[in-house]
């Protein structure tokens, strides 16, 4: 450990991204600063909540921005799943789902966050 580092302090690498029972599902929009502000994270921190449930809240659109609080409700639902794979890697998967013409569609994006600097 480098001089001056606190062994009890969470590193900036995963601060606010990891929940007690991974993987956890989140909702976030352009105004979300950290996942600790989201309802799903708070529920996930509660031992009685099943972190693997997908909240069915549709996105709204307001002035060209998708969010969960204001505007016109859309057919799109978004789930962000974050899973810490090991001490240096976090997997982030975003799934957008919608129903159209009697069929369910989805689009997934996958990214890995890596601690490349300590």
N, CA, C and O atoms as CSV, one atom per row, in Angstrom:
chain,resi,resn,atom,element,x,y,z
A,1,UNK,N,N,0.837,-1.160,0.000
A,1,UNK,CA,C,0.000,0.000,0.000
A,1,UNK,C,C,0.891,1.235,0.000
A,1,UNK,O,O,1.900,1.280,0.704
A,2,UNK,N,N,0.523,2.219,-0.778
A,2,UNK,CA,C,1.305,3.446,-0.873
A,2,UNK,C,C,1.164,4.269,0.399
A,2,UNK,O,O,0.125,4.220,1.057
A,3,UNK,N,N,2.204,5.027,0.752
A,3,UNK,CA,C,2.133,5.870,1.945
A,3,UNK,C,C,0.960,6.837,1.841
A,3,UNK,O,O,0.713,7.417,0.783
A,4,UNK,N,N,0.247,7.004,2.938
A,4,UNK,CA,C,-0.868,7.945,2.958
A,4,UNK,C,C,-2.199,7.341,2.536
A,4,UNK,O,O,-3.228,8.002,2.675
A,5,UNK,N,N,-2.224,6.102,2.024
A,5,UNK,CA,C,-3.484,5.476,1.632
A,5,UNK,C,C,-4.175,4.912,2.860
A,5,UNK,O,O,-3.531,4.372,3.760
A,6,UNK,N,N,-5.485,5.043,2.886
A,6,UNK,CA,C,-6.287,4.526,3.985
A,6,UNK,C,C,-6.835,3.164,3.571
A,6,UNK,O,O,-7.605,3.100,2.613
A,7,UNK,N,N,-6.476,2.069,4.248
A,7,UNK,CA,C,-6.927,0.742,3.852
A,7,UNK,C,C,-8.429,0.542,4.036
A,7,UNK,O,O,-8.991,-0.389,3.458
A,8,UNK,N,N,-9.101,1.398,4.833
A,8,UNK,CA,C,-10.531,1.267,5.072
A,8,UNK,C,C,-11.367,2.114,4.131
A,8,UNK,O,O,-12.594,2.010,4.146
A,9,UNK,N,N,-10.747,2.942,3.321
A,9,UNK,CA,C,-11.475,3.824,2.413
A,9,UNK,C,C,-11.694,3.122,1.075
A,9,UNK,O,O,-10.775,2.526,0.514
A,10,UNK,N,N,-12.937,3.204,0.571
A,10,UNK,CA,C,-13.248,2.650,-0.736
A,10,UNK,C,C,-12.508,3.455,-1.796
A,10,UNK,O,O,-12.475,4.683,-1.729
A,11,UNK,N,N,-11.923,2.784,-2.760
A,11,UNK,CA,C,-11.206,3.491,-3.813
A,11,UNK,C,C,-12.190,4.203,-4.724
A,11,UNK,O,O,-13.357,3.820,-4.802
A,12,UNK,N,N,-11.734,5.222,-5.404
A,12,UNK,CA,C,-12.589,5.926,-6.356
A,12,UNK,C,C,-12.986,5.024,-7.515
A,12,UNK,O,O,-13.971,5.300,-8.201
A,13,UNK,N,N,-12.254,3.974,-7.739
A,13,UNK,CA,C,-12.535,3.066,-8.846
A,13,UNK,C,C,-13.952,2.498,-8.782
A,13,UNK,O,O,-14.644,2.465,-9.800
A,14,UNK,N,N,-14.389,2.058,-7.627
A,14,UNK,CA,C,-15.717,1.449,-7.543
A,14,UNK,C,C,-16.646,2.154,-6.563
A,14,UNK,O,O,-17.710,1.625,-6.242
A,15,UNK,N,N,-16.275,3.316,-6.087
A,15,UNK,CA,C,-17.087,4.052,-5.127
A,15,UNK,C,C,-18.458,4.362,-5.711
A,15,UNK,O,O,-18.559,5.014,-6.751
A,16,UNK,N,N,-19.514,3.897,-5.049
A,16,UNK,CA,C,-20.874,4.157,-5.493
A,16,UNK,C,C,-21.377,3.214,-6.568
A,16,UNK,O,O,-22.514,3.355,-7.018
A,17,UNK,N,N,-20.571,2.263,-6.992
A,17,UNK,CA,C,-20.981,1.355,-8.061
A,17,UNK,C,C,-21.330,-0.045,-7.587
A,17,UNK,O,O,-22.036,-0.776,-8.282
A,18,UNK,N,N,-20.850,-0.424,-6.424
A,18,UNK,CA,C,-21.010,-1.796,-5.989
A,18,UNK,C,C,-22.062,-1.867,-4.887
A,18,UNK,O,O,-22.100,-1.021,-3.994
A,19,UNK,N,N,-22.911,-2.885,-4.962
A,19,UNK,CA,C,-23.934,-3.090,-3.943
A,19,UNK,C,C,-23.627,-4.371,-3.173
A,19,UNK,O,O,-22.781,-5.156,-3.603
A,20,UNK,N,N,-24.294,-4.596,-2.049
A,20,UNK,CA,C,-23.945,-5.717,-1.183
A,20,UNK,C,C,-24.192,-7.102,-1.768
A,20,UNK,O,O,-23.469,-8.043,-1.443
A,21,UNK,N,N,-25.196,-7.242,-2.621
A,21,UNK,CA,C,-25.533,-8.569,-3.165
A,21,UNK,C,C,-25.518,-8.482,-4.693
A,21,UNK,O,O,-26.583,-8.367,-5.299
A,22,UNK,N,N,-24.353,-8.533,-5.331
A,22,UNK,CA,C,-24.264,-8.358,-6.777
A,22,UNK,C,C,-24.784,-9.572,-7.544
A,22,UNK,O,O,-24.849,-10.660,-6.972
A,23,UNK,N,N,-25.160,-9.424,-8.827
A,23,UNK,CA,C,-25.242,-8.136,-9.519
A,23,UNK,C,C,-26.495,-7.385,-9.098
A,23,UNK,O,O,-27.455,-7.991,-8.622
A,24,UNK,N,N,-26.489,-6.075,-9.271
A,24,UNK,CA,C,-27.650,-5.259,-8.952
A,24,UNK,C,C,-28.074,-4.478,-10.179
A,24,UNK,O,O,-27.256,-4.105,-11.020
A,25,UNK,N,N,-29.357,-4.243,-10.258
A,25,UNK,CA,C,-29.916,-3.512,-11.387
A,25,UNK,C,C,-30.212,-2.085,-10.958
A,25,UNK,O,O,-30.694,-1.843,-9.851
A,26,UNK,N,N,-29.916,-1.144,-11.845
A,26,UNK,CA,C,-30.086,0.263,-11.539
A,26,UNK,C,C,-30.863,0.946,-12.647
A,26,UNK,O,O,-30.979,0.432,-13.760
A,27,UNK,N,N,-31.395,2.121,-12.318
A,27,UNK,CA,C,-31.924,3.032,-13.317
A,27,UNK,C,C,-31.159,4.334,-13.153
A,27,UNK,O,O,-30.887,4.763,-12.032
A,28,UNK,N,N,-30.814,4.955,-14.255
A,28,UNK,CA,C,-30.105,6.226,-14.193
A,28,UNK,C,C,-30.404,7.000,-15.465
A,28,UNK,O,O,-30.726,6.416,-16.500
A,29,UNK,N,N,-30.295,8.311,-15.379
A,29,UNK,CA,C,-30.437,9.136,-16.569
A,29,UNK,C,C,-29.308,10.166,-16.587
A,29,UNK,O,O,-28.387,10.097,-15.773
A,30,UNK,N,N,-29.380,11.102,-17.500
A,30,UNK,CA,C,-28.278,12.044,-17.684
A,30,UNK,C,C,-28.011,12.893,-16.447
A,30,UNK,O,O,-26.921,13.450,-16.316
A,31,UNK,N,N,-28.973,13.007,-15.538
A,31,UNK,CA,C,-28.789,13.831,-14.350
A,31,UNK,C,C,-28.280,13.040,-13.144
A,31,UNK,O,O,-27.971,13.636,-12.112
A,32,UNK,N,N,-28.185,11.718,-13.249
A,32,UNK,CA,C,-27.730,10.903,-12.124
A,32,UNK,C,C,-26.233,11.099,-11.929
A,32,UNK,O,O,-25.449,10.903,-12.857
A,33,UNK,N,N,-25.842,11.483,-10.725
A,33,UNK,CA,C,-24.427,11.695,-10.443
A,33,UNK,C,C,-23.774,10.429,-9.910
A,33,UNK,O,O,-22.651,10.105,-10.295
A,34,UNK,N,N,-24.463,9.710,-9.029
A,34,UNK,CA,C,-23.954,8.443,-8.516
A,34,UNK,C,C,-25.130,7.492,-8.338
A,34,UNK,O,O,-26.272,7.931,-8.208
A,35,UNK,N,N,-24.859,6.220,-8.332
A,35,UNK,CA,C,-25.929,5.248,-8.146
A,35,UNK,C,C,-26.429,5.227,-6.715
A,35,UNK,O,O,-27.483,4.652,-6.442
A,36,UNK,N,N,-25.700,5.838,-5.799
A,36,UNK,CA,C,-26.172,5.873,-4.422
A,36,UNK,C,C,-27.392,6.773,-4.298
A,36,UNK,O,O,-28.077,6.741,-3.276
A,37,UNK,N,N,-27.682,7.593,-5.340
A,37,UNK,CA,C,-28.854,8.462,-5.315
A,37,UNK,C,C,-30.098,7.767,-5.858
A,37,UNK,O,O,-31.197,8.305,-5.726
A,38,UNK,N,N,-29.964,6.612,-6.451
A,38,UNK,CA,C,-31.097,5.972,-7.102
A,38,UNK,C,C,-31.886,5.109,-6.142
A,38,UNK,O,O,-31.330,4.546,-5.199
A,39,UNK,N,N,-33.172,5.007,-6.381
A,39,UNK,CA,C,-34.059,4.192,-5.557
A,39,UNK,C,C,-33.607,2.746,-5.572
A,39,UNK,O,O,-33.592,2.100,-4.524
A,40,UNK,N,N,-33.239,2.221,-6.722
A,40,UNK,CA,C,-32.852,0.816,-6.811
A,40,UNK,C,C,-31.621,0.523,-5.956
A,40,UNK,O,O,-31.531,-0.549,-5.357
A,41,UNK,N,N,-30.678,1.453,-5.892
A,41,UNK,CA,C,-29.504,1.200,-5.066
A,41,UNK,C,C,-29.899,1.133,-3.599
A,41,UNK,O,O,-29.414,0.276,-2.860
A,42,UNK,N,N,-30.787,2.042,-3.173
A,42,UNK,CA,C,-31.232,2.029,-1.786
A,42,UNK,C,C,-31.942,0.720,-1.473
A,42,UNK,O,O,-31.718,0.138,-0.411
A,43,UNK,N,N,-32.801,0.246,-2.386
A,43,UNK,CA,C,-33.483,-1.028,-2.186
A,43,UNK,C,C,-32.477,-2.161,-2.150
A,43,UNK,O,O,-32.608,-3.092,-1.355
A,44,UNK,N,N,-31.480,-2.083,-3.003
A,44,UNK,CA,C,-30.487,-3.142,-3.089
A,44,UNK,C,C,-29.695,-3.237,-1.790
A,44,UNK,O,O,-29.266,-4.325,-1.407
A,45,UNK,N,N,-29.502,-2.129,-1.123
A,45,UNK,CA,C,-28.776,-2.133,0.140
A,45,UNK,C,C,-29.599,-2.775,1.255
A,45,UNK,O,O,-29.049,-3.183,2.278
A,46,UNK,N,N,-30.910,-2.863,1.062
A,46,UNK,CA,C,-31.794,-3.489,2.048
A,46,UNK,C,C,-31.733,-5.001,1.867
A,46,UNK,O,O,-32.047,-5.488,0.780
A,47,UNK,N,N,-31.341,-5.767,2.888
A,47,UNK,CA,C,-31.196,-7.222,2.754
A,47,UNK,C,C,-32.478,-7.920,2.325
A,47,UNK,O,O,-32.414,-9.033,1.802
A,48,UNK,N,N,-33.654,-7.299,2.528
A,48,UNK,CA,C,-34.914,-7.930,2.153
A,48,UNK,C,C,-35.297,-7.728,0.695
A,48,UNK,O,O,-36.307,-8.271,0.248
A,49,UNK,N,N,-34.516,-6.960,-0.058
A,49,UNK,CA,C,-34.856,-6.650,-1.448
A,49,UNK,C,C,-34.108,-7.565,-2.397
A,49,UNK,O,O,-32.910,-7.792,-2.232
A,50,UNK,N,N,-34.810,-8.091,-3.389
A,50,UNK,CA,C,-34.180,-8.944,-4.393
A,50,UNK,C,C,-33.527,-8.060,-5.446
A,50,UNK,O,O,-34.223,-7.458,-6.264
A,51,UNK,N,N,-32.225,-7.977,-5.437
A,51,UNK,CA,C,-31.489,-7.081,-6.344
A,51,UNK,C,C,-31.627,-7.482,-7.810
A,51,UNK,O,O,-31.313,-6.687,-8.695
A,52,UNK,N,N,-32.079,-8.673,-8.074
A,52,UNK,CA,C,-32.132,-9.133,-9.461
A,52,UNK,C,C,-33.450,-8.802,-10.147
A,52,UNK,O,O,-33.621,-9.123,-11.323
A,53,UNK,N,N,-34.378,-8.172,-9.452
A,53,UNK,CA,C,-35.638,-7.788,-10.081
A,53,UNK,C,C,-35.428,-6.564,-10.963
A,53,UNK,O,O,-34.665,-5.661,-10.620
A,54,UNK,N,N,-36.113,-6.545,-12.098
A,54,UNK,CA,C,-36.002,-5.437,-13.041
A,54,UNK,C,C,-37.175,-4.500,-12.820
A,54,UNK,O,O,-38.326,-4.908,-12.973
A,55,UNK,N,N,-36.911,-3.267,-12.469
A,55,UNK,CA,C,-37.967,-2.290,-12.271
A,55,UNK,C,C,-38.547,-1.928,-13.628
A,55,UNK,O,O,-37.809,-1.560,-14.542
A,56,UNK,N,N,-39.846,-2.028,-13.766
A,56,UNK,CA,C,-40.520,-1.842,-15.052
A,56,UNK,C,C,-40.870,-0.386,-15.356
A,56,UNK,O,O,-41.791,-0.134,-16.133
A,57,UNK,N,N,-40.172,0.566,-14.776
A,57,UNK,CA,C,-40.473,1.979,-14.991
A,57,UNK,C,C,-40.031,2.419,-16.385
A,57,UNK,O,O,-38.848,2.323,-16.713
A,58,UNK,N,N,-40.962,2.902,-17.212
A,58,UNK,CA,C,-40.560,3.364,-18.553
A,58,UNK,C,C,-39.850,4.716,-18.488
A,58,UNK,O,O,-40.078,5.519,-17.584
A,59,UNK,N,N,-38.993,4.937,-19.465
A,59,UNK,CA,C,-38.329,6.229,-19.598
A,59,UNK,C,C,-39.327,7.267,-20.099
A,59,UNK,O,O,-40.294,6.937,-20.784
A,60,UNK,N,N,-39.078,8.516,-19.748
A,60,UNK,CA,C,-39.851,9.643,-20.272
A,60,UNK,C,C,-38.907,10.473,-21.120
A,60,UNK,O,O,-37.690,10.415,-20.943
A,61,UNK,N,N,-39.472,11.253,-22.051
A,61,UNK,CA,C,-38.637,12.147,-22.853
A,61,UNK,C,C,-39.124,13.575,-22.649
A,61,UNK,O,O,-40.320,13.857,-22.711
A,62,UNK,N,N,-38.173,14.464,-22.407
A,62,UNK,CA,C,-38.487,15.857,-22.134
A,62,UNK,C,C,-37.393,16.713,-22.756
A,62,UNK,O,O,-36.248,16.684,-22.303
A,63,UNK,N,N,-37.732,17.466,-23.779
A,63,UNK,CA,C,-36.760,18.340,-24.429
A,63,UNK,C,C,-35.608,17.582,-25.077
A,63,UNK,O,O,-34.500,18.110,-25.170
A,64,UNK,N,N,-35.853,16.343,-25.531
A,64,UNK,CA,C,-34.828,15.544,-26.185
A,64,UNK,C,C,-33.992,14.700,-25.242
A,64,UNK,O,O,-33.115,13.965,-25.695
A,65,UNK,N,N,-34.243,14.785,-23.940
A,65,UNK,CA,C,-33.492,14.024,-22.952
A,65,UNK,C,C,-34.386,12.960,-22.313
A,65,UNK,O,O,-35.519,13.243,-21.924
A,66,UNK,N,N,-33.871,11.749,-22.209
A,66,UNK,CA,C,-34.602,10.671,-21.548
A,66,UNK,C,C,-34.329,10.729,-20.054
A,66,UNK,O,O,-33.190,10.902,-19.620
A,67,UNK,N,N,-35.407,10.580,-19.267
A,67,UNK,CA,C,-35.281,10.615,-17.813
A,67,UNK,C,C,-36.437,9.835,-17.195
A,67,UNK,O,O,-37.241,9.243,-17.915
A,68,UNK,N,N,-36.523,9.830,-15.874
A,68,UNK,CA,C,-37.594,9.106,-15.179
A,68,UNK,C,C,-38.565,10.021,-14.459
A,68,UNK,O,O,-39.505,9.532,-13.833
A,69,UNK,N,N,-38.373,11.341,-14.525
A,69,UNK,CA,C,-39.189,12.226,-13.699
A,69,UNK,C,C,-40.160,13.129,-14.446
A,69,UNK,O,O,-41.225,13.437,-13.910
A,70,UNK,N,N,-39.837,13.567,-15.664
A,70,UNK,CA,C,-40.728,14.516,-16.337
A,70,UNK,C,C,-40.775,14.259,-17.839
A,70,UNK,O,O,-39.864,13.669,-18.419
A,71,UNK,N,N,-41.870,14.723,-18.454
A,71,UNK,CA,C,-42.018,14.602,-19.899
A,71,UNK,C,C,-43.039,13.555,-20.296
A,71,UNK,O,O,-43.851,13.115,-19.483
A,72,UNK,N,N,-42.985,13.164,-21.553
A,72,UNK,CA,C,-43.916,12.200,-22.120
A,72,UNK,C,C,-43.369,10.788,-21.946
A,72,UNK,O,O,-42.214,10.512,-22.272
A,73,UNK,N,N,-44.210,9.903,-21.429
A,73,UNK,CA,C,-43.782,8.513,-21.225
A,73,UNK,C,C,-43.526,7.834,-22.573
A,73,UNK,O,O,-44.294,8.006,-23.519
A,74,UNK,N,N,-42.448,7.070,-22.648
A,74,UNK,CA,C,-42.101,6.344,-23.873
A,74,UNK,C,C,-42.337,4.850,-23.664
A,74,UNK,O,O,-42.738,4.415,-22.585
A,75,UNK,N,N,-42.083,4.083,-24.704
A,75,UNK,CA,C,-42.221,2.623,-24.624
A,75,UNK,C,C,-40.921,1.961,-24.167
A,75,UNK,O,O,-40.868,0.736,-24.051
A,76,UNK,N,N,-39.873,2.743,-23.905
A,76,UNK,CA,C,-38.559,2.206,-23.587
A,76,UNK,C,C,-38.355,2.012,-22.084
A,76,UNK,O,O,-38.742,2.857,-21.277
A,77,UNK,N,N,-37.746,0.895,-21.730
A,77,UNK,CA,C,-37.362,0.599,-20.343
A,77,UNK,C,C,-35.878,0.279,-20.358
A,77,UNK,O,O,-35.401,-0.464,-21.216
A,78,UNK,N,N,-35.154,0.846,-19.402
A,78,UNK,CA,C,-33.701,0.667,-19.388
A,78,UNK,C,C,-33.271,0.090,-18.046
A,78,UNK,O,O,-33.739,0.519,-16.991
A,79,UNK,N,N,-32.378,-0.882,-18.104
A,79,UNK,CA,C,-31.822,-1.496,-16.903
A,79,UNK,C,C,-30.305,-1.459,-17.015
A,79,UNK,O,O,-29.745,-1.816,-18.051
A,80,UNK,N,N,-29.650,-1.034,-15.963
A,80,UNK,CA,C,-28.188,-1.005,-15.906
A,80,UNK,C,C,-27.773,-2.017,-14.846
A,80,UNK,O,O,-28.145,-1.889,-13.679
A,81,UNK,N,N,-27.010,-3.011,-15.247
A,81,UNK,CA,C,-26.551,-4.038,-14.320
A,81,UNK,C,C,-25.056,-3.880,-14.118
A,81,UNK,O,O,-24.288,-3.837,-15.079
A,82,UNK,N,N,-24.651,-3.796,-12.859
A,82,UNK,CA,C,-23.239,-3.613,-12.526
A,82,UNK,C,C,-22.800,-4.790,-11.677
A,82,UNK,O,O,-23.439,-5.136,-10.684
A,83,UNK,N,N,-21.703,-5.393,-12.084
A,83,UNK,CA,C,-21.195,-6.558,-11.357
A,83,UNK,C,C,-19.680,-6.470,-11.246
A,83,UNK,O,O,-18.982,-6.345,-12.253
A,84,UNK,N,N,-19.182,-6.534,-10.036
A,84,UNK,CA,C,-17.740,-6.498,-9.824
A,84,UNK,C,C,-17.196,-7.897,-10.085
A,84,UNK,O,O,-17.555,-8.843,-9.384
A,85,UNK,N,N,-16.335,-8.035,-11.086
A,85,UNK,CA,C,-15.807,-9.344,-11.456
A,85,UNK,C,C,-14.631,-9.751,-10.581
A,85,UNK,O,O,-14.495,-10.921,-10.221
A,86,UNK,N,N,-13.787,-8.794,-10.239
A,86,UNK,CA,C,-12.675,-9.012,-9.320
A,86,UNK,C,C,-12.245,-7.641,-8.824
A,86,UNK,O,O,-12.921,-6.654,-9.113
A,87,UNK,N,N,-11.169,-7.547,-8.104
A,87,UNK,CA,C,-10.782,-6.267,-7.496
A,87,UNK,C,C,-10.400,-5.200,-8.520
A,87,UNK,O,O,-10.345,-4.018,-8.181
A,88,UNK,N,N,-10.135,-5.595,-9.761
A,88,UNK,CA,C,-9.703,-4.633,-10.776
A,88,UNK,C,C,-10.642,-4.484,-11.964
A,88,UNK,O,O,-10.344,-3.715,-12.878
A,89,UNK,N,N,-11.785,-5.203,-11.982
A,89,UNK,CA,C,-12.673,-5.179,-13.148
A,89,UNK,C,C,-14.136,-5.157,-12.735
A,89,UNK,O,O,-14.574,-5.921,-11.875
A,90,UNK,N,N,-14.886,-4.248,-13.380
A,90,UNK,CA,C,-16.323,-4.141,-13.167
A,90,UNK,C,C,-17.005,-4.266,-14.518
A,90,UNK,O,O,-16.631,-3.592,-15.478
A,91,UNK,N,N,-18.013,-5.135,-14.587
A,91,UNK,CA,C,-18.789,-5.311,-15.815
A,91,UNK,C,C,-20.055,-4.464,-15.720
A,91,UNK,O,O,-20.796,-4.550,-14.740
A,92,UNK,N,N,-20.299,-3.641,-16.749
A,92,UNK,CA,C,-21.493,-2.796,-16.806
A,92,UNK,C,C,-22.271,-3.180,-18.060
A,92,UNK,O,O,-21.749,-3.111,-19.173
A,93,UNK,N,N,-23.523,-3.584,-17.865
A,93,UNK,CA,C,-24.382,-3.954,-18.996
A,93,UNK,C,C,-25.619,-3.071,-18.962
A,93,UNK,O,O,-26.270,-2.938,-17.926
A,94,UNK,N,N,-25.941,-2.466,-20.104
A,94,UNK,CA,C,-27.136,-1.643,-20.225
A,94,UNK,C,C,-28.060,-2.335,-21.209
A,94,UNK,O,O,-27.669,-2.659,-22.331
A,95,UNK,N,N,-29.296,-2.557,-20.771
A,95,UNK,CA,C,-30.289,-3.217,-21.610
A,95,UNK,C,C,-31.478,-2.275,-21.783
A,95,UNK,O,O,-32.080,-1.849,-20.797
A,96,UNK,N,N,-31.820,-1.948,-23.032
A,96,UNK,CA,C,-33.007,-1.154,-23.329
A,96,UNK,C,C,-34.001,-2.093,-23.987
A,96,UNK,O,O,-33.676,-2.791,-24.948
A,97,UNK,N,N,-35.225,-2.102,-23.454
A,97,UNK,CA,C,-36.265,-3.013,-23.945
A,97,UNK,C,C,-37.509,-2.219,-24.312
A,97,UNK,O,O,-37.848,-1.242,-23.646
A,98,UNK,N,N,-38.196,-2.647,-25.387
A,98,UNK,CA,C,-39.439,-2.014,-25.774
A,98,UNK,C,C,-40.297,-3.013,-26.543
A,98,UNK,O,O,-39.785,-3.982,-27.105
A,99,UNK,N,N,-41.606,-2.770,-26.564
A,99,UNK,CA,C,-42.552,-3.603,-27.308
A,99,UNK,C,C,-43.071,-2.792,-28.486
A,99,UNK,O,O,-43.423,-1.620,-28.355
A,100,UNK,N,N,-43.108,-3.452,-29.643
A,100,UNK,CA,C,-43.575,-2.790,-30.855
A,100,UNK,C,C,-44.151,-3.829,-31.796
A,100,UNK,O,O,-43.527,-4.858,-32.055
A,101,UNK,N,N,-45.340,-3.558,-32.308
A,101,UNK,CA,C,-46.026,-4.444,-33.257
A,101,UNK,C,C,-46.123,-5.876,-32.722
A,101,UNK,O,O,-45.909,-6.841,-33.456
A,102,UNK,N,N,-46.449,-5.996,-31.429
A,102,UNK,CA,C,-46.656,-7.310,-30.833
A,102,UNK,C,C,-45.393,-8.085,-30.499
A,102,UNK,O,O,-45.475,-9.246,-30.098
A,103,UNK,N,N,-44.236,-7.474,-30.655
A,103,UNK,CA,C,-42.976,-8.156,-30.348
A,103,UNK,C,C,-42.170,-7.343,-29.343
A,103,UNK,O,O,-42.247,-6.115,-29.312
A,104,UNK,N,N,-41.398,-8.045,-28.525
A,104,UNK,CA,C,-40.496,-7.379,-27.590
A,104,UNK,C,C,-39.113,-7.306,-28.220
A,104,UNK,O,O,-38.605,-8.296,-28.747
A,105,UNK,N,N,-38.520,-6.140,-28.162
A,105,UNK,CA,C,-37.175,-5.911,-28.709
A,105,UNK,C,C,-36.255,-5.472,-27.582
A,105,UNK,O,O,-36.708,-4.930,-26.574
A,106,UNK,N,N,-34.974,-5.708,-27.757
A,106,UNK,CA,C,-34.023,-5.168,-26.795
A,106,UNK,C,C,-32.686,-4.908,-27.460
A,106,UNK,O,O,-32.341,-5.498,-28.484
A,107,UNK,N,N,-31.965,-4.021,-26.850
A,107,UNK,CA,C,-30.633,-3.646,-27.307
A,107,UNK,C,C,-29.737,-3.634,-26.085
A,107,UNK,O,O,-30.059,-2.998,-25.081
A,108,UNK,N,N,-28.613,-4.334,-26.164
A,108,UNK,CA,C,-27.688,-4.413,-25.035
A,108,UNK,C,C,-26.348,-3.797,-25.395
A,108,UNK,O,O,-25.867,-3.917,-26.521
A,109,UNK,N,N,-25.762,-3.136,-24.412
A,109,UNK,CA,C,-24.401,-2.619,-24.537
A,109,UNK,C,C,-23.624,-3.129,-23.332
A,109,UNK,O,O,-24.131,-3.131,-22.211
A,110,UNK,N,N,-22.401,-3.557,-23.570
A,110,UNK,CA,C,-21.568,-4.117,-22.511
A,110,UNK,C,C,-20.230,-3.391,-22.482
A,110,UNK,O,O,-19.610,-3.163,-23.520
A,111,UNK,N,N,-19.800,-3.034,-21.288
A,111,UNK,CA,C,-18.522,-2.341,-21.125
A,111,UNK,C,C,-17.851,-2.850,-19.853
A,111,UNK,O,O,-18.528,-3.198,-18.885
A,112,UNK,N,N,-16.548,-2.891,-19.859
A,112,UNK,CA,C,-15.782,-3.275,-18.677
A,112,UNK,C,C,-15.012,-2.069,-18.188
A,112,UNK,O,O,-14.300,-1.420,-18.955
A,113,UNK,N,N,-15.158,-1.769,-16.899
A,113,UNK,CA,C,-14.369,-0.718,-16.265
A,113,UNK,C,C,-13.193,-1.405,-15.588
A,113,UNK,O,O,-13.364,-2.376,-14.852
A,114,UNK,N,N,-12.001,-0.890,-15.846
A,114,UNK,CA,C,-10.789,-1.530,-15.332
A,114,UNK,C,C,-9.980,-0.541,-14.517
A,114,UNK,O,O,-9.780,0.605,-14.920
A,115,UNK,N,N,-9.517,-1.003,-13.364
A,115,UNK,CA,C,-8.637,-0.178,-12.540
A,115,UNK,C,C,-7.257,-0.240,-13.210
A,115,UNK,O,O,-6.510,-1.201,-13.020
A,116,UNK,N,N,-6.942,0.751,-13.962
A,116,UNK,CA,C,-5.659,0.755,-14.669
A,116,UNK,C,C,-4.648,1.662,-13.974
A,116,UNK,O,O,-3.470,1.670,-14.331
A,117,UNK,N,N,-5.105,2.424,-12.984
A,117,UNK,CA,C,-4.199,3.308,-12.257
A,117,UNK,C,C,-4.597,3.271,-10.792
A,117,UNK,O,O,-5.780,3.383,-10.471
A,118,UNK,N,N,-3.651,3.119,-9.924
A,118,UNK,CA,C,-3.959,3.061,-8.483
A,118,UNK,C,C,-3.337,4.215,-7.768
A,118,UNK,O,O,-3.483,4.340,-6.552
